[in-house]
Amino acid sequence: MALLPESVRSSRGAVACFVVVLAAALYWRTAYPTITWWDSSEYSLAAGTLGVIPPPGSLLLTLLGWPVAHVPFGSSPAHVLNVFAGVLAAVTAGLVYIVALRIPVALRNGDAGLGAAPIYGGALGAWAFAFSDTLWEHAIKFTPYVLTVAFPGLMLWTMLRWWEEADHPDAWRWLALLGLLFGLDFSVHRTNALLLPGALIWILLRHPRSLRTPRAWLGGVGGLIAGLAVQLLIIPIAAFTRSPLNFNEPSTWSRFWEYVSLEQRGGGFLVQFLPRNAPFWSVQVTDLFRVLGANFLHWTGSAGVLGVFPAIAAVGGLVTLWRKNRRLALAFASTLFLQMAATVLYFNIPANYFRPLDRHYLPVCVTIAVLVAYGMAAAMQAGTIEMRTRPRAFAAAVGVLTALVPTGQLLGNWSAHDASHRYFASDFATNALQTLPANAIFFTVGDNDTFPLMYLQAVEGVRRDVTIINVSLANLPEFAERLQHRNPSFPLAMSRAERAAWAARVGSDTTLAIPVTGTHEDLGLALATTLPKSIAIRVKPQQGTRMLPAEITLLDIVRTNRWKRPLCFAITGGAEQMLWLKAYGRPEGLFWRIVPQVDAHPDEALLRSNLLARSQYRGYAESHVRIDEFSERIGMLYHFALQPLLAADRARGDIGRCREDRNALREAVPPARLAIPADMRKSIQSLCSAAR
């Protein structure tokens, strides 16, 4: 095995550290100051409370994040976790650099091929990846994808080390480490299992006899089993955690198997190659290349044609590798091809999926990034050699062009990924929680109106008197029993047999009388309101012929609660989510409150206070803060929530107050910054017009 001179090894190590530090500093500067939408709030909640993420989850990220979330400094635990995510992403950039600079060693010319120029060229290539679109997007928020992306770097490094020592009797140790990494990745997010076919081809191309060696098999399989065993920690965690994030509760062997095999999402570890959920070439393969183009081959935006340089560097790296060692070049090319193919085949994405799946292509980006860094190192080395026969201007031009690669990435992606002033998710969650009545039971519908609120409650201690029930999760088996187990005083009274009886009814249509008890204040009504003795609700399935578990749970709560705790429904799900209670829903801002009065007139003072005095809308009116698509939708929701107040102002004939209320929200959440549909914009405008 070729050895590097001590000076080269020390230089390479120092530059690797600098790669990590610079990337981490960038991510720290642009990190979200708190939670954001989708996975960020859910995983921050899991880390802060040692919770169990719904499958496939990310146990290893939770275990790493739990002590970080309790570090006693920073503006919030979520911000500290976001900075930690940046460190993980920066380490990945460092791994890309290390793997790229390891290739000359595997080529048996490490001492001759690693002068200062290729070392710095490799660093520039690693920064080009660090500043790329998809990695940067996930490096500024706490999600499993920053940990997922570190594993292919570790795996490629391990595979290269095995390549160097494949003829040595102890080479099986590298295969044991590789197996361990694949096993551990099962506790991250499983995406890197798609690198396994490439790893097998890698072994066959270098030293196929290894597959006939008992020690190699024992090492690889033993490492894999050891890594997989980490996932067993989820059983005691699920059994003893007090986190609100433990819906599946995999605390027994049977539930653990359902959890890891993704039983509630279809089972079979979600392996479904056929039928395809969308056209293979025009949708699924195209989606992969769309993401690769956004990271390595693009020519629009502020970076212009600089965006094509990473792709040129990657091709140059593969060509250079082919010229020096065709077997290793073929191994890299085969690994990349199989990784891409396995990714497209496994994820089997549908057309027009509600969320982009760019994050799942990150491991492929790591493999390409290694070729980018190696290509740039080779370019710098070639420029150094050419200096001997050409003018210094030529070498300078090579150096400038190489430096422009990360520069183009940085310029092109800065505005899109500077999230340092984005509080949209946190503000929405705070606005909803802080305006709810005391001890409310709050029904939500999706990830983004549930997990941000749960995070604020469980981790930052905001409004812990509120109970949040996600209607979708309420359809899980035993949801009601688990809810009552965590909180015995919660208003649920049906036995399992009673719930089963309701579920067995076909086409049931039952009218129930719910007695009205409590004071006007308890019910949220004015003193002059005449209270009915009871309200009538017509209970029937909303879809199909049988009631869903969530509908039965709502019925149980309504009958058992008897108006002791306010029932509120998030407006994110629309009025239909109130089911047979819809007629009794009164708008109070970001939610409807159930009151014993049909089509109740809104409490104008309360509505105005909730939306215009007690809520904050940071970032919407600041032109330098980018508003993402979902935050735009939330901005439109704020305007929708204000319409009952404007309609009430209008009904009283107070056009001046109507315009004042409308303009107050328009200043905080400018419609020009949102993609508000024309009909909604016209409706808002007409509500406060003098003639209508």
N, C-alpha and C positions, 0 to 999 in steps of 0.2 A: 504494500500500500504506500502510495506517495505521501510524503510528509511535508507540511508547510513549514518554512522557516519561522522562527520565533517572532521575528519582526512583522511578518505578514499576518500571523495568527493574532497578534496583539492589535494590529491595525484593523483587521477584520472585526475583531470583537468590539473595539471602540466605536467603529462606524455602525455596527449593529445596534449598540446602545443608543447612538445618536438617532438612528432611524426610528427606534421605538419612542424616544423622548420627544422628538419633533412631532411625530404623528399623535402621540398622547396629548401634547400641548394644544394641537389643533382641535382635537376632539373635545378637550376640556373647554376651550374657548367657545365652541359652537354647540355644546351639549344643551339639551332641554333642561330648564331650571327645575322642573318637576315632572310629573307623569304626563304621558300623552296617550293617544288613542290606541285601541287594539291591544296588542300583547304587552305593551309597556306597563300599563296599570296592573294587569293581571299578574305578571311576573314580579313586579315590585311588591305587590301584596303578598305573594308567596314567599319572597325573600324576607320581608319584614315580619312575617308571622309564622314562618316555617310551615307553610300550607302545601297542599297537594294540588298541583295544576291538573285540570282535566286532561285525559290522554290525548297525544302521547306524552305531554308534559316535558319537564326538563329538571330531573332530580338533582343532577350535578350542579346546574346553575343555581338552584335554590340553596343547596348546601354551601356553595361559594358565596352567594349573595347575603345569606343570613347574618354572618358577622359584619359584613360591610355595611349593611343597613343599620347596624347598631353602633357604628362609629360615632362618637360624640362631637361631631363638627359637621359643618355644611349647612346650607339653608334648609334642607329637608332630606330625609332618608332617600327619597326618589332621586334627588340631584346627585347624592353621593353614589348611588347605584348607577346612574347614567355615566358618571365620570369613570367608574369601575368598568363599565362596558367599553368606554373609550380605551382604557388600558388594555383590555383583552384584544380589541381590534388592532391597537398599536403593536402588541406582541405578535399578532398575525402578520403584520407588515414586516416585522423583524424576522419572522420565520421564513417569509418569502425571500428576503435578502439572504438569509443563511443557506437556504436550499439552493438558490441560484449560484451562490459562491462555492457550494459544495460540489457542483457538477464538474469543475476542472479537476478536483481531487479524484472523483470517480473515473475521470478520463486518464488518470495516472500521470498528469502533468501539473499537479498542483503547485509545485515549487517554481515552475517556469511560467505558469499562466496567471498568477495573481500578483501583479504589481499594484501600484497605487491607483492607476487609471481604471482598471476593471472593478476594483473595490468601490470606488466612488460611482462608477456607472451602475453597479448593482444596487447601490443605495438609492440612486435616482429612480431606478425601475421600481423599487419597493415603495417609494413615495408616490410614484404614479398610481400604484394600486391603492395606497392609503387614501389618496385624494379622489378615488374613483366614485362614481355615483352610488352604487348599491352598498358598498362597504361603509361609506361615509354616512349614508342614510341610517344604517343600523348601529353605527359606532357611537351615536349620540343619545341612545336610549337603551334601557336595560331590557333586553330580550335574549332568547337562547341563540339567536343567529350569530351573535358575536363570538359565542363559545363554539358553536358549530363550525365556524369558519377557521378557528384555530386548529382544529383537528386534522384537516387535510394537509396543513403545513407540517404538522408533526408526523403525519403518516408518510408524506413524500420524503421528509428528511430521513425517517427510519428506513424507507425503501432504498434510498441512495446509500445509506450506510451498509445495508445488507449487500447491495450491489458491489460495493468495494471489497467486502470480505466474504463473498459467496463461496469462494474456494477454501476458506478457512474452516477447520472443524467446529469452531465456536460460533459460526454464522447463525446457527439456530436461535441464538439469543435475540438477534434482531427480529426474527419472525415471532418470537414470544412477545416482544414489545409491540410489534405490529398487531398481533392478536389482542393484546391488552387494550390498545387504543380503539380498535373496532368494538370491543366489548364495552369500554367506558362510553363510547359515543352513543350506545343504546340509552344511556342515562342523560344524554344531552338533547338530541332531537332526531336521532336515527338517520339523518340524511346521508351521512358519510358511509353508511353501509353500501351505498351505490358505487363506492370506489373499490369494492371488493373484487369485481370481475377484472378491473384494471390491474389490481395487485397480483392476481393469479397469472395474468399474461406477463407481467413484469418478471415473475419468478421463472416462468417457462422460457422466456427469452434469454435470461442470464444464466440460470443454473437449474435446468429441469430435473436433475437428479435429486434436488432437495425435496421434491414431492414424494420421493421414494425412501426418504430417510426418517426413521422412527423419531429421532430427536427433534427434527423439524416439525413433524406433526404434533408431537407431544408439547413442544414449546408453543406453537401457534394456537392449538386448541386449548392448552392450559391457560395461556394468556387471555384468550377470548372468554373462557369461563370465569376467570378471575375478574375481568372487567364487567361481565354481565352480572356477577354476584352483587355488585354495588347497587343495582336496582332493587335488591331485596330490602334495602334500608327503608324503602317506602312503606313497608308493612308496619314497623313500629312507629314511624312518623304519623301515618294515618290513624293508628290506634290511640295515640296520646296527644296529638296536636289540638290546640284550642283555636286554630285558625278558622275563619269563616270559609276559607277556600279548601273544602274537603268534600265536595259533592259526591264523588264516587266512592269514597271511604274504602280504599283497597287494603283493609286491615286483616283480611283472612286470605288463605291460599286461593280459594275460588274467586274472590273478588280481585285479588292481585292478578290472576291469569286473565280475567275479563279486562282489567285495566291495560295490561301490557299488550294484549292481542287486539285491543281497540274494539272490543265486542259491541259497545254501544254505538259505534260508528260504522258497523258492518262486519267487524271481525276479520279474521285471517290476516291480521297486520296490514289491512287495507291494500293487499296485493291484488290488483285487478288489471291485467294487461289487456283483456278483451271483455266486452266490447269497448272501443274507445269512446270517451265522453265528448269528443270533438274531433273534427278532421285532423289527422295526424300531421300532415305537412303544412297545411295552410293556417292552422291554429296553434298546435302544440309545439312543433319544431320552430315555427315562426316566432312564438313567444320567447323561446330560449334565445334565439338570435337577436331579438329585439333588446333583451337585457344585455347580452354580450356586446352589442353595438353601442348601447348607452355607456358602457364602461370602457370599451377599448377602440371603438371605431365610429366616430361621429364627427360631423363637420358643421353643425349649427350651434347657435348660442354664442356666448361671449368668447369662448376659446377658438371658434372658427376651425380652420383646418388642423390646428394643433391636436384636435381630438382623434385624428387618424394615426398619430405617431405610436401610441401603445400597440396597435395592431401590427404596424410595420415592425416594431421591435420584437413582438412575439414571433412573427414569421421569420425575422432575421435570426432570432435565438434558435429556432428549430432547424433552420438551414445550417447554421454554424455547427450545431450539435451533430447533424447528419454528416457533415464533412469530417468531423473528428471521430465519431463513433456511431456507426449506423445502427448497431444493436440498441444502444442507449436511446438514440433518437427515435427508433421504432417503438421502444418501450414507452417513452413519454407520449408519443403520438397515439399509440394504442390505448394507453391509460386515459388520455383526454377524450378520445372518441367514445370509449366504452362508458366513461363517466357521464358524458353528455347523453348518450343513448339511454342509459339506465335511468337517468333523471327524467327524461321525457316520458319513457315508458311507465315508470312507477307513479309519478304524480298524476298522469292521465288527466290533465286539467280540462274542465269544461270551457266552452266558449263564453265570453262575457261574464267571467266569474266576478263576484261582488268585490273581491280584493285582488290586487296584483300579487302574483306569486314570485316576484323578483328575488325575495329572500332565499328561496329554495335553490336558486342557481348559484349562490355564493361559493360553494365548494368548487364548482367548475371554474369560477373566476380565479380562485386561488391557484389552480393548476396552470391556467393561462398566465397569471401574474408571474409565476416562476419563470416562464419562458420570456416574458417581457423583461424581467430583471436580468436574466442571463443574456438576452439579446443586447441590452444596453451595456452590460459589462463587456461583451464581445466587441461592440462598436467602439467603446472607449479604448479597449486594448488595440484594436485595429488602427485607431487614430494615432495612438502612441507609436506604433510601428511605422506608420506612414510618415511620421515626423522626420525619420531618418533620411527619407528620399524626397520629401515634398516640403514646401514652405510651411513655416509655423502657422500661417493663416489657415491652412487646411485642417490642422489639428484643432485650432481654435474653433473653426466652424463645426467640426464634429462635436466638440464639447458643448458649444452653445445649443446645437440642435438636440443633443441628449438632455440638457438641462431644461429645454422647453417642454419636454414630455410631461413631467410632473407639474410644471408651471401651467400648462394648458388645462390639466385636470383641475388644478386648484382654482383657476380663474373661472372655469366653466361651471363648477359645482358649488362655489362658495354661497351665492345668494340662495340657492335651493336648500342648502343644508345648514345654514346658520340658524339654529333653533334657540338661541340664547334668550330670546324674548317671546317665546311661544308658551302662553299659559292657557291655551284654549280649553284643554281637557280638564285641567285643575279648576279653572274658573267655572266651567259648566257644572262640575260635580259640587263645588262649594255653593254655587248659586242655588242648586236644587236642594241640597241638604239644609242649608241655613234658612231657607224660606219655608220648609215643611213645618206643619204644626207639631207640637210636642208629642213624643211617643207614637209617631205615625208609623203605619205599615205601608211601605212604599213598593208598588209593583212596577217592575221594569221589564224590558223585552229583549235587549241585546247586550253585547259585550260593552259597548261604549256608554250606555246609561247605567251600567251595573258596577263594573270593576273599578272605575275611577272613584265612585262613591264608597265602595267597600274599602279601597285603599285608604282614603281620607279617614274613614271611621276607625279601622283597625290599627293603622300604623301611626296616623297623626292625631287621633283622638277627637275627630270632628263629629259631633252629633251621634254619639253612640246609643242614644235613646231610640233612634229610628231602626226599624227592621226592614231590610231590603229583601224582596222576593222577586227573583227573575222568573218570569212566567215560562220561559222555555225550559229552564232547569227544573221547574216544578213538575214537569212531565217525566222526570227521571223516576225509576222505581224507588219506592221507600223514601221519597223526598220528604213527605209530610212527617213520617216517623222520625227521620233524622233531625228535622227541624224541631220537633217537640222534644227529642232527646237532649238537644243542645239548650233548649229553653223551655222547661216544663210548664211555665206560666203562659206560654204563647197560646192564643185562642184557637185551639184545635181540639175537637172532641170525638170525631168519628173513629170507630175501631176499623181495623183492617177489613173485617167482614162487611161493615157498612159501606166502606169505600168500594169494595168489590161489587156490592149490590148495585150501587149507583153506576158503576162502569159497565155492568151487564145489561142495563136497561137499553132497549133498542127504540130509538125515536122518542125518547121520553120528553114530555112537555108538561112541566109541573109549575103551578103557580103557588108560591110560598108567601106567607105574611111574616114580615120581620118586625117585631115590636120596636117602637121607638122609645128609648129611655135616655135619661141624662138631661142636663141643663142646656139652655141655649148656648152658653159658652162652650160646653163640652162638644156640642154639635156644630159649632162654628157658625151659628145663625144669630141674626139681630134679635134683640129682646122683643121687638114688636111682631116677630114671626109666630104664626100659629102652628104649633107642633101637631102633626098627625099622631094617632095612636099606633099606627104601623104603616109600613110601605109594602107594596106588593111587587114581587119580582117573578118574572116568568123564566124559569130555568129550563134550558134545552140545549142540546149540543150545537155548537157553532159551526162545526165541520163534521160531515158524515152523519151517522146515525147514533153514535155512542159518545158519551162525554169523555173528554180527555182527563188525565190525572190532575192537570193544572186547574181545570174547571171545577173538579170535585173539591180540590183544596180551597179554591176561592169560596165555593158554597159553604164549606165547613167553617171557614174564617168568618164569613158574614153572619152565619147563624150563631156561632159561639161568641163572637166579639161583643155583640149587642151594644154597639156604639161606644164601647169603653175606650178604644183606640181609633184615631182617625185613619180611614182608608184612603189612600191617594194613589193615583196612576200617572206615570210619566207620560208627557205628551209626545215623547219620541215614538210611541207605538200607535198613536192615533186614538180616536175616541172608541174605535171598535174593540180595543183590548179590554174595555170595561165590561164587555159582554152585556149581560142583562141588567147591569147597574148603570148603563149609559145615560139613561134619562135623569139620573140623580147626580151626575157629575157636574161640579161647579168649577170653572176655571180659576186658578189661583196663581198663575204664572207658568212655571215649567211643569205643572201637574194639575190634574183634576182632583178635587176632594169630593168624596161621596157624602152628600147631605140628604136628610129626609124631606126633600122638596123637589118636585119635578121641574126641570128646566129652571133651576134657581138663578136669579139675577146675580151677577158677580158682585163681590164686595169691592167696590172701586178703590177705596183707600188702601185695602190690603193688596190688591192687584198692582196698584201704582207703587206701593212701597216695595213689594217683592221684586218687581222688574226694573224700577228706575232708581230706587234708593238703596236697596240691600244687595244688589247684584253688581258684579264688576265684569268688564268686557275687555280686558287688556289685549292689545295687539291688533284688534280689528280696525282701529282708526289710525294706526301707525303704518305709514306707507312703506317703511323699510322692512316690516315684518311680513314674511310670506304666509299666506293663508292656504292651508292644504284643503283638499276636496271635502273631507269630512267636516272640518271646522267651518267651511262655507255653509254646509248643510245645517250645522248648529246655529250659525249666524242667521240663516233664514228662519230657523225655528224660533229664535228670539222675537223676530218680527211677527211671526204667526201667533206667538203667545200674547203679544200686545193687542191683537185685534179685538178681543172682547172688551178691553178697556176703551179703545177708540170707539167701538160701537156704542158703549154705554155713554161716553161723552156726547156722541152724536145724538143719541136718543133723548138726552136731556136738553139738547139744543145748544150745548156749550161748545161751539166750533173752535173758539180760542183755546180752550183747555185741551181739546182733541189735538190741535196742531202742536200745542206745547208738549204734550205727551209723545206724539209721533216724532217730533224733532229731537227730543231728548234721546230717544233710542237711535235715531238716525245719526246723530253726532257720535254716539258711542260705537255703533255698528253700522257704518256707512253702506247703504245698499249698493253703491257703485263698486265696492270691494267684493261683492257677492254675486253669484250667478243666479239672481232672483228671477224666476220666470216672469214674463211680461204680464200675465193675467194677475199674478199675486201683487206685482208692483202697482198695477192699475187699481187693484182692490184697496191696497193700503192708502193710496193717494186719494181715492174717491171717498173713503170713510170720513175724511176731514174737509171735504169740499163744501162750500156754502150752498150750492145747488146740486141736488142729486135726484 
